[in-house]
Amino acid sequence: MNNFVFPEELSFFVESIRPFEIRDVGSDKWLDVHEMTIKLSQQAILEAAEHREEEVKEMLISCDKLKILIHEAYCVYLWKTKVLPHLLDIDPNPQATFLIYTVLYHEGAVITLLDVALYHSSGCEALQDTSLDLIDYCAQGVAQVIGLVSMGYHENEDNIDVDEAILTELERQKRDLIYKIGIRCISILSYLADNLNSLPISAMRRMIVTHDIIWLMADLLQFRPWQRKTKKGLEKYLDEKWTVVHGENVAKVVKHEAQAWFCLRQLLFNPNVMQSYELNDERRKHLGKCLGLLHESLLDQLPPLIDLKQYLCQLSMSGNTSPPSKKSNLVLEELPEIKENLIAETEKYGGFLGIAQMQEKIFLCNDKDHILNVAQRLNIAYNTDLMAELEEKVAATKEMKKEASNVESNKNGQQTCGNCHGNAEKKCSQCKSVYYCSRKCQLDDWPKHKTKCIKIE
């Protein structure tokens, strides 16, 4: 059984996760914890994908490390937005940018761990007051994804200049990570909405009054950041990468789209939420735009949305169907602290500019031997060979399931297309064992099918 973290290492790795200040980012101690975080993130994804016992998740919750992960996400976010610009002012074309990218990647690994852990209600309950900080972070992450798409992020993906300057490449990497993090924030907000009654009372106010997550999710569903059109055709964001889809897969709902719908539904159908949420004309019109997206194919795949469509229809036709909003009896509201505390800590060292000057020797180093040593160290931590091996294994498993589905369909007299899984009538003229719905699907599937296609005389 493949592992990124061996069972005997797991406890040590999780216990080693600790909060850092912004000035510590990129230091040797920070890199030590970064390596462990990366491996824990990879192991958590592996456990979830292979339906194993989720030991990483259980250990993070039992050791109360989720709060520290939120702290670390904010630490890197502030470094990225406040310190990095000062570093690039000092040297607009650093000799090596991989260490900068390592810091940016750390934020993604932390959010991945939170995404996996918060899928379970026990993870959400363990957040306690830090749920306020996480709501702020995720609302901001989703808003950034909407901003990227509205500015043509998807359209520019096919037009990347291979000769672009280092700074432009770094900006592209930043945008890619902002997108990936924002997409995971959709899932996290959905989990929090599902467990909102178990969170502190201020969390509900933070979601509804401060950030208006209902409006945000309606916006997100209209921008559809999980799909794009390229020269290759329609692509959807599946398993952390863009995949071209054909046939029935075009209408298939992806995970993040489903999470956005469920988040919206959970909030609108939560009586405690709607007591504090005023459905004025502007909000009703905005929610009404989602009605056109609730088509028959979507409802077939996500039946719980049928009552959401009925609710939105009623809302658009009869006006405000919710009870009048009640004035909050909350006298003292808890406020998020992590971000403010991190910012306050920087003042001891001359603010963000002072920290950038302190870190110049780390991120703008020109010592080739030092750069090489750090690169080799990080390459071992990322373990790209094992990741590639596991990706091949997952792909092979999917292929076996697809073929098994075809065999079962043949037994039942209901033929399924070997490429898009739709209804099919024509079989491969050579092996006569796989069916296709069209010539195009047969051609698309040929690179995989040709190794198993044996001519029958």
C-alpha positions in Angstrom: 0.0 0.0 0.0 1.4 3.4 -1.1 1.8 6.1 1.5 3.2 9.6 1.7 3.3 9.4 5.5 4.0 6.1 7.2 1.8 5.2 10.2 4.8 5.5 12.6 5.5 9.1 11.3 1.9 10.4 11.4 1.7 11.4 15.0 5.1 13.2 14.8 4.1 15.1 11.6 0.8 16.3 13.0 2.3 17.3 16.4 5.0 19.3 14.5 2.4 21.6 13.0 2.7 24.9 14.8 1.8 28.6 14.2 4.5 30.8 12.6 4.7 34.6 12.4 5.0 36.3 9.0 8.7 37.0 9.6 9.4 33.3 9.9 8.1 32.4 6.5 10.8 30.8 4.3 13.1 30.0 7.3 14.6 26.6 7.8 12.2 25.8 10.6 9.3 26.9 8.5 10.5 24.7 5.6 10.7 21.7 8.0 7.0 22.1 8.9 6.1 22.9 5.2 7.6 19.5 4.1 5.4 17.7 6.7 2.3 19.7 5.8 2.8 18.8 2.1 3.1 15.1 2.9 0.1 15.2 5.3 -1.9 16.9 2.5 -1.0 14.3 0.0 -1.7 11.5 2.5 -5.1 13.0 3.4 -6.1 13.1 -0.3 -4.9 9.5 -0.8 -6.9 8.2 2.1 -10.1 9.9 0.9 -9.6 8.8 -2.7 -9.0 5.2 -1.8 -11.8 5.1 0.9 -9.3 4.2 3.6 -9.6 5.0 7.3 -8.9 8.8 7.4 -6.2 8.8 10.0 -4.8 12.2 9.0 -8.2 13.9 9.5 -8.8 12.1 12.9 -5.3 13.1 14.1 -5.7 16.8 13.1 -9.0 17.0 14.9 -7.9 15.1 18.1 -4.7 17.2 18.3 -6.7 20.5 17.8 -4.6 21.5 14.8 -7.4 22.9 12.6 -7.1 26.2 14.3 -3.4 26.3 13.6 -4.0 25.5 9.9 -6.3 28.5 9.6 -3.6 30.6 11.2 -1.1 29.3 8.7 -3.4 30.1 5.8 -3.7 33.7 6.9 0.0 33.9 7.5 0.8 33.0 3.9 -2.0 35.1 2.6 -0.6 38.2 4.3 2.9 37.4 3.2 1.7 37.0 -0.4 -0.3 40.2 -0.5 1.8 42.5 1.8 5.4 41.2 1.9 6.0 39.8 -1.6 5.2 43.1 -3.4 8.0 44.7 -1.4 10.4 41.9 -2.2 9.7 42.3 -5.9 10.3 46.0 -5.6 13.7 45.3 -4.3 14.4 42.8 -7.1 11.8 42.6 -9.9 13.6 39.7 -11.5 14.8 37.3 -8.8 17.2 34.6 -10.0 15.1 31.8 -8.6 11.4 31.9 -7.9 10.7 28.4 -6.7 11.1 29.3 -3.0 8.5 32.0 -3.5 6.2 29.5 -5.3 6.8 27.1 -2.4 5.3 29.6 0.0 2.3 30.1 -2.2 1.9 26.4 -2.6 1.9 26.0 1.2 -1.3 28.0 1.4 -2.9 25.5 -1.0 -1.7 22.5 1.0 -3.1 24.0 4.2 -6.6 24.6 2.6 -6.5 21.1 1.2 -6.1 19.6 4.8 -9.0 21.8 6.0 -11.2 20.8 3.1 -10.7 17.1 3.9 -11.1 17.5 7.7 -14.2 19.7 7.5 -16.1 17.3 5.4 -17.0 15.7 8.7 -19.2 17.5 11.2 -16.6 16.7 14.0 -14.1 18.9 12.1 -16.5 21.8 11.9 -17.4 21.6 15.6 -13.7 21.6 16.5 -13.2 25.0 14.9 -15.1 26.9 17.7 -14.3 30.6 17.5 -11.8 30.3 14.7 -14.8 29.5 12.4 -15.2 33.2 12.1 -11.7 33.6 10.7 -12.3 30.7 8.3 -15.6 32.2 7.1 -13.8 35.5 6.3 -11.0 33.7 4.5 -13.3 31.5 2.4 -15.7 34.3 1.5 -12.7 36.3 0.3 -11.3 33.2 -1.6 -14.6 32.6 -3.5 -14.9 36.3 -4.3 -11.4 36.2 -5.8 -12.4 33.3 -8.0 -15.4 35.2 -9.3 -13.1 38.1 -9.9 -10.6 36.0 -11.9 -13.3 34.6 -14.1 -15.0 38.0 -14.7 -11.6 39.4 -15.8 -11.1 36.6 -18.4 -8.9 34.2 -16.4 -10.2 31.2 -18.3 -9.9 32.8 -21.7 -6.3 33.6 -21.2 -5.3 30.1 -20.3 -4.7 29.1 -24.0 -2.6 32.2 -24.7 0.3 31.8 -22.3 3.5 33.2 -23.8 6.3 30.7 -23.3 8.8 33.6 -23.4 7.1 35.6 -20.7 9.3 37.3 -18.1 9.9 35.7 -14.7 7.6 38.2 -12.9 4.7 37.4 -15.4 5.2 33.7 -14.8 5.1 34.3 -11.1 1.9 36.2 -11.4 0.4 33.4 -13.5 1.4 30.9 -10.8 -0.2 33.1 -8.2 -3.5 33.3 -10.2 -3.5 29.5 -10.6 -3.2 29.0 -6.9 -5.8 31.6 -6.1 -8.2 29.8 -8.3 -7.4 26.3 -6.8 -7.7 27.7 -3.2 -10.9 29.5 -4.1 -12.5 26.4 -5.5 -11.7 24.5 -2.3 -13.2 27.4 -0.3 -16.6 26.6 -2.0 -16.6 23.2 -0.4 -15.5 24.5 3.0 -18.3 27.1 3.0 -20.8 24.3 2.1 -19.6 22.2 5.0 -19.8 25.2 7.4 -23.4 26.0 6.1 -24.4 22.4 6.7 -23.1 22.6 10.3 -24.0 26.2 11.0 -26.2 25.4 14.0 -23.2 23.7 15.7 -20.9 26.8 15.3 -20.8 29.9 17.6 -23.8 32.2 17.1 -21.5 34.9 15.6 -20.6 32.5 12.8 -24.1 32.7 11.4 -24.1 36.5 11.5 -20.7 36.5 9.8 -22.0 34.4 6.9 -25.3 36.2 6.5 -24.7 39.8 7.5 -21.0 40.5 7.0 -20.5 38.5 3.8 -23.9 37.6 2.5 -22.9 34.1 1.4 -26.3 33.6 -0.1 -25.7 36.4 -2.6 -22.1 35.2 -3.1 -23.2 31.6 -4.0 -25.9 32.9 -6.4 -23.1 34.9 -8.1 -20.8 31.9 -8.2 -23.4 29.7 -9.9 -23.9 32.2 -12.6 -20.2 32.7 -13.3 -19.6 28.8 -13.3 -15.8 28.9 -12.6 -15.6 25.1 -12.8 -15.9 25.0 -16.5 -14.4 26.8 -19.5 -14.2 26.7 -23.3 -10.9 26.2 -25.0 -9.5 25.2 -28.4 -9.8 21.6 -27.2 -13.6 22.1 -26.5 -15.5 22.3 -23.2 -13.4 21.5 -20.1 -14.4 20.9 -16.6 -12.4 21.1 -13.4 -12.2 17.5 -12.2 -9.8 16.0 -9.7 -7.7 19.2 -9.5 -7.2 19.5 -13.2 -9.0 20.6 -16.4 -10.5 17.7 -18.4 -12.2 17.9 -21.8 -15.7 16.5 -21.6 -17.9 15.0 -24.3 -21.4 13.6 -24.8 -23.4 13.1 -21.6 -20.4 14.3 -19.5 -21.1 17.8 -20.7 -24.2 18.0 -18.5 -22.7 16.1 -15.6 -22.5 18.1 -12.4 -19.0 18.5 -11.0 -18.3 18.4 -7.2 -17.8 22.2 -6.8 -21.0 23.1 -8.6 -22.9 20.7 -6.4 -21.3 22.1 -3.3 -22.3 25.7 -4.3 -25.9 24.6 -4.8 -26.0 22.7 -1.5 -24.5 25.7 0.3 -27.2 28.0 -1.1 -29.9 25.5 -0.2 -28.7 24.9 3.3 -28.7 28.6 4.1 -32.1 29.4 2.5 -33.7 26.4 4.3 -32.2 27.2 7.7 -35.0 28.9 9.8 -32.4 30.5 12.1 -30.6 32.1 9.1 -33.8 33.4 7.4 -34.9 35.1 10.6 -31.9 37.4 10.2 -31.8 37.6 6.4 -34.0 40.2 4.7 -35.2 39.1 1.3 -35.6 42.5 -0.3 -36.4 43.1 -4.0 -32.7 43.2 -5.0 -31.9 39.9 -3.4 -35.0 38.2 -4.7 -34.1 39.3 -8.3 -30.6 38.1 -7.8 -31.7 34.7 -6.5 -34.3 34.5 -9.3 -31.4 34.4 -11.9 -30.5 30.9 -10.5 -33.9 29.5 -11.6 -32.7 29.2 -15.2 -29.8 27.1 -14.1 -32.0 24.5 -12.4 -32.7 22.5 -15.5 -34.0 18.9 -15.6 -30.6 17.3 -16.0 -29.3 19.0 -12.9 -32.3 18.1 -10.9 -32.0 14.4 -12.0 -28.5 14.4 -10.6 -29.2 16.4 -7.5 -32.8 15.6 -6.4 -32.6 17.7 -3.2 -32.6 20.8 -5.4 -36.2 20.2 -6.5 -37.5 21.8 -3.4 -35.0 24.7 -3.9 -36.4 25.3 -7.4 -40.0 25.3 -6.0 -38.9 27.8 -3.3 -37.2 30.1 -5.8 -40.3 30.0 -8.1 -42.5 30.9 -5.2 -40.1 33.6 -4.2 -40.1 35.2 -7.7 -43.8 35.0 -8.1 -45.2 36.0 -4.7 -42.4 38.2 -3.4 -41.1 37.9 0.1 -42.1 34.5 1.5 -39.9 34.6 4.5 -41.1 36.0 7.9 -40.1 39.6 8.7 -36.5 39.7 9.8 -36.1 40.0 13.6 -33.7 42.4 15.1 -30.7 40.5 16.5 -30.6 40.2 20.2 -26.8 39.7 20.0 -25.3 42.4 22.3 -21.7 41.3 22.1 -20.5 39.9 18.8 -17.3 37.9 18.7 -14.8 39.0 16.0 -12.1 37.1 14.2 -8.7 37.6 15.7 -6.1 35.7 13.7 -5.5 38.2 10.8 -5.4 41.2 13.1 -3.0 39.5 15.5 -0.6 38.6 12.6 -0.7 42.2 11.3 -0.1 43.6 14.8 2.9 41.4 15.3 4.6 42.8 12.1 4.7 46.3 13.7 7.5 45.1 16.0 9.7 44.6 13.0 8.9 47.7 10.9 5.8 46.5 9.3 5.6 44.5 6.1 8.4 46.5 4.5 10.7 45.8 7.4 10.0 42.0 7.1 10.6 42.1 3.4 14.0 43.7 4.0 14.7 40.9 6.7 13.8 38.2 4.2 15.7 39.6 1.2 18.6 37.2 1.9 16.2 34.2 1.8 14.0 34.9 -1.2 16.4 37.0 -3.3 19.5 34.9 -2.7 21.9 34.5 -5.6 24.0 31.7 -4.1 23.6 28.9 -6.7 24.7 26.2 -4.3 22.2 27.3 -1.6 19.4 27.5 -4.3 20.3 24.0 -5.5 20.3 22.5 -2.0 16.9 23.9 -1.2 15.5 22.8 -4.6 16.7 19.2 -4.0 15.2 19.2 -0.5 11.8 20.4 -1.7 11.8 17.9 -4.6 12.1 15.0 -2.2 9.3 16.5 0.0 6.9 16.8 -3.0 7.6 13.2 -4.1 6.4 13.7 -7.6 7.3 10.2 -8.7 4.9 8.6 -6.2 2.2 11.1 -7.2 2.6 10.2 -10.9 2.4 6.5 -10.0 -0.8 7.0 -8.0 -2.4 9.1 -10.8 -1.7 6.2 -13.2 -3.2 3.8 -10.8 -6.4 5.9 -10.4 -6.7 6.2 -14.2 -6.3 2.5 -14.6 -9.0 1.8 -12.0 -11.4 4.2 -13.8 -10.7 2.4 -17.0 -11.5 -1.0 -15.5 -14.7 0.3 -14.0 -15.7 1.7 -17.4 -15.1 -1.7 -19.1 -16.9 -3.5 -16.3 -19.9 -1.2 -16.8 -19.9 -2.0 -20.5 -19.9 -5.7 -19.8 -22.7 -5.4 -17.3 -24.7 -3.3 -19.8 -24.3 -6.0 -22.5 -25.6 -8.6 -20.1 -28.7 -6.6 -19.4 -29.2 -5.8 -23.0 -28.7 -2.1 -22.5 -25.6 -1.0 -24.3 -23.5 1.9 -23.0 -21.1 4.0 -25.0 -17.5 3.1 -24.1 -16.5 6.8 -24.1 -19.4 9.0 -22.8 -21.5 6.2 -21.1 -24.6 7.3 -23.0 -26.9 4.9 -24.8 -25.2 3.2 -27.7 -26.3 0.9 -30.6 -23.1 0.5 -32.7 -20.3 -1.8 -31.6 -16.6 -1.8 -32.6 -16.4 -3.5 -35.9 -13.1 -5.2 -35.0 -13.4 -6.6 -31.5 -17.3 -6.4 -31.3 -17.1 -6.0 -27.5 -17.4 -2.3 -27.0 -20.3 -0.1 -28.0 -20.3 3.6 -29.1 -23.0 6.1 -29.6 -21.2 7.9 -32.5 -18.1 7.9 -34.7 -16.7 10.8 -32.7 -16.8 8.9 -29.4 -15.2 5.9 -31.0 -12.3 8.1 -32.3 -11.9 9.8 -28.9 -11.7 6.4 -27.1 -9.4 4.8 -29.6 -6.1 5.7 -28.0 -7.2 3.7 -24.9 -9.2 1.0 -26.7 -6.6 0.1 -29.3 -4.4 -1.8 -26.9 -7.2 -4.2 -26.0 -9.0 -4.3 -29.4 -8.5 -7.8 -30.9 -10.0 -8.5 -34.3 -12.6 -11.3 -34.4 -12.6 -13.3 -37.6 
